[in-house]
């Protein structure tokens, strides 16, 4: 990504990050996770910031706002996610 980046959202962990990135990818939006600066020592359990190109920020926001998974769904997906390598 060579364009100006904008913070789209912060997610709780790696599993949630993968889910958000997949939703954005399905909509044709490239995104990039980055460890949240306050929690670099937690590994896969650390919060991550998700960045997108500034020019597609509004479109990315609409994709995320269109269908927000419930906490129960996020918990289920986190439990099903493969362990980190």
Steps between C-alpha positions, in 0.01 A plus 500: 500500500666818389208736556433699816359265763217570741408309814171323436450312825671327790411137563547287809731229364649322200188291429280808487759671281489215249123519488498876433775473239308222322179708491688793356679280247168355382393858428822562304660713771859439601580541867796464729506392865751653738557414866333753724787689665374447856505119482799377302581221749174306483563324167181363334291630790613858445274766352576596141434818306361448150607757241363568152595745229350840581324517162289189583441577868129585462435189290685284754301657784176410319616139456571467871182676606282290267515186708645509847545151646370444850736443793390136503594464132838661563561267795409196287731609218783564745461150642501346151803692376814291457778561750772740387813353349 
